[in-house]
């Protein structure tokens, strides 16, 4: 949130209707279900999900595999977990069908699976068994700056518009697939390009799994397992653990949900509210999906689709500032918020809590000559928020009310960037949410 605009507030579309009933609890556990600190999946246990054994994905031990898995897009992006955690070369790793997550002691990243297989001397096996060409020489990368290295490798894709389009179809192809490391190679049934983290195949003939002209991405995690590079002990599925308390809290929003301005993640309002919920309900799974800079439409498109796999009990939503900053007209904000709330309702949470915007016109980063116009916009957009909360049966959390008098007298509620809340500001968020939820929580 870095720009503010001075346009006058347009006419607001206010829809009047009867409030809708709050959704019911999510369904009982099935093939996968929440456990304390994560989720348990039986689908890739080698027995078609039978007998209840499987693999857990958790944040245990401070290794945030579950959080990373959810933020990456969950099963749709990475597939089901296909191993336990295991140690490899001083790192902690876990195999998923489409990728391998690696913890280096401070962060989680995707493992360059195809590079690992190359170093293990598996190129011949990859070409024979997986139609995967060997990597090209990298001498031409010497002395190049990183952007030039990326451009050189991605130029391999120019030989196949279909493979190039598939590679760039994801939001961050470098994070998902890594660099292309081979030219597009005719492997008979398919044109294939090898990447660091994936093998992309353009099928030239009809196959049982793909029609001619279709691009598929081979499951990198499954390839690593087939190559014998995962400890056999990690591949043994565990017995079914007890299900968690059944309370999953998911936060949607932008930089405030992500905790920008807080001293540590634990000082953001999501972690604070999660702790309060844990004190009441015991094992609570807290998942923060906030994306810095997200507008309401982007929250609907990028965050809400992840709710179905989480089966949330409580969803909190903080949106609005980026819509004002990015010149989203009120009617479009109204439509996007309606779409977002409908998507959240479809995930069947017990409670949805939607917050108004605090009066950030009083933040030090807002120039004095813009404050009146910004204040008017906040008031108008908050009116839309209130109407949409009513229409969708959401709990309305009033962050605006307590923020205005406090920000006029207490600048310590704002962090050093002059805009985002500090620890005290997020404590106010958490307290306000907690108080508003008391009549709605089970």
Order of alpha helices (4+ residues) and beta strands (2+ residues): beta-beta-beta-alpha-alpha-beta-beta-beta-beta-alpha-alpha-alpha-alpha-alpha-beta-beta-beta-beta-alpha-beta-alpha-alpha-beta-alpha-beta-alpha-alpha-beta-alpha-beta-alpha-alpha
